Amino acid sequence: MRIFLLECKKALTSPILIALLIIFSAFNIFVIFSSSDHKDELTMVNEIIDQYGREITTDSLVQFEKDIQNDLSTLTLIIGQQYDSIYDFLGEIHYEERELYSDEEWEFFNRLQLKEMYYSMADSIDERYANIHVKEAGEGDVQKYGISDEAAETLLKENEKFAERFEEMVANEEHKEWFFAGKPYFMHSFLFKTVFLHIIIESLLLIVLSTAFITTYEFENRTQLVTYATPRGRQLMKDKLVASLAISAVISVLLFAITLGTYFTVFDYSHVWKTSISSAFNWENNFPYVAWWDLSVGEFLIGVTILVFIAQMLFAGVTFALSVVMKNSYITFFLVAILFVLGWLLPSFMPKSSNLLFVSSYTLPTLLLAISNSFMGSSGLILFQNFEWVTISCWTIITIVLCIGSYKRFTKIDIQ
């Protein structure tokens, strides 16, 4: 235990690692606060859920419309003219006329505008989803990416399974639940593409640096001949592996806690945790986000966090294996970076007529960089239902083999 703690202390007292952790945390906080100009508007969803319930039903929409009509009556009393929609009023008002109304009245106008926007989106859900044809979309992807032969057959077969899931989702009305409006705010993309991507890249940098630093410490400080001279000395690598994983976990937890803690303090998700991640409001691009399973926003967040955490531990293991062989932290760092980029680009080198195109996508870089589409059937060429668990399972085995192989090799080679 003492050796384990001493190995951990090497990383925990490293000025560079501490400075980078502080800089990354500060940068993430800055990004979140700089994108919080619309945070007050997001509270409207919480109020809607409070008043009408999380599920969108015919009765709740009727009541919602009545309340909007009451607000329009209030609007008529304020401005002395009747409008069928707040948008008609806002479209006519000139800039110099804004001073005719108080801040409280403008707050009322803005809230009414948000209510009408959410009501309009909810009222058109059935119409919009009736125009979605999953099978045709799959055929469009085949043409879009130039896929042919067995690759096209595999993609279309998986797309048929997704079409069944989509029909099941619509039939169960999983998508009829309130969430932040997708295209105005892009909250899913901001959290899982921007914020999570920062956490992923920053934590990987710190994890690779700390793991390489711990593993190669003796070689870079020229004390390896003393440290590894005895049989027990070689076993020190086991302590270094455990210490590397422990430090990696600490780094990951700290970045997650600081960044996500700040995010959910700024943006109020209190009423949408149980909303389906496949909500019709979670529609930001040409196709809505549709999960393979009925997952809530909270469950999706937990699942994605676990995926990222496991992938980070696997990268720590891979870095350890390379460090044992390279015996140099700088070479190891750049080698891991090159392997990460190659793993991400690997599918682009595969023939588009072969299933190797899909097999080559089952890599940790692809999993991490596409984390916002995890568990989704609406995720392009990685729509496969087994993508996440197969990727994690395969790379867990690969990492274990690499670590065991590098350690056994280290116990037999001459220490130089």
Helices and strands as residue ranges (DSSP letters): H 2-12, H 15-34, H 39-52, H 58-79, H 86-92, G 95-100, H 103-123, H 125-130, H 134-144, H 149-172, H 182-185, H 187-189, I 190-195, H 196-215, H 217-220, H 224-227, H 231-234, H 236-266, H 297-326, H 329-345, G 346-349, H 356-359, H 364-369, G 371-373, G 380-382, H 387-412
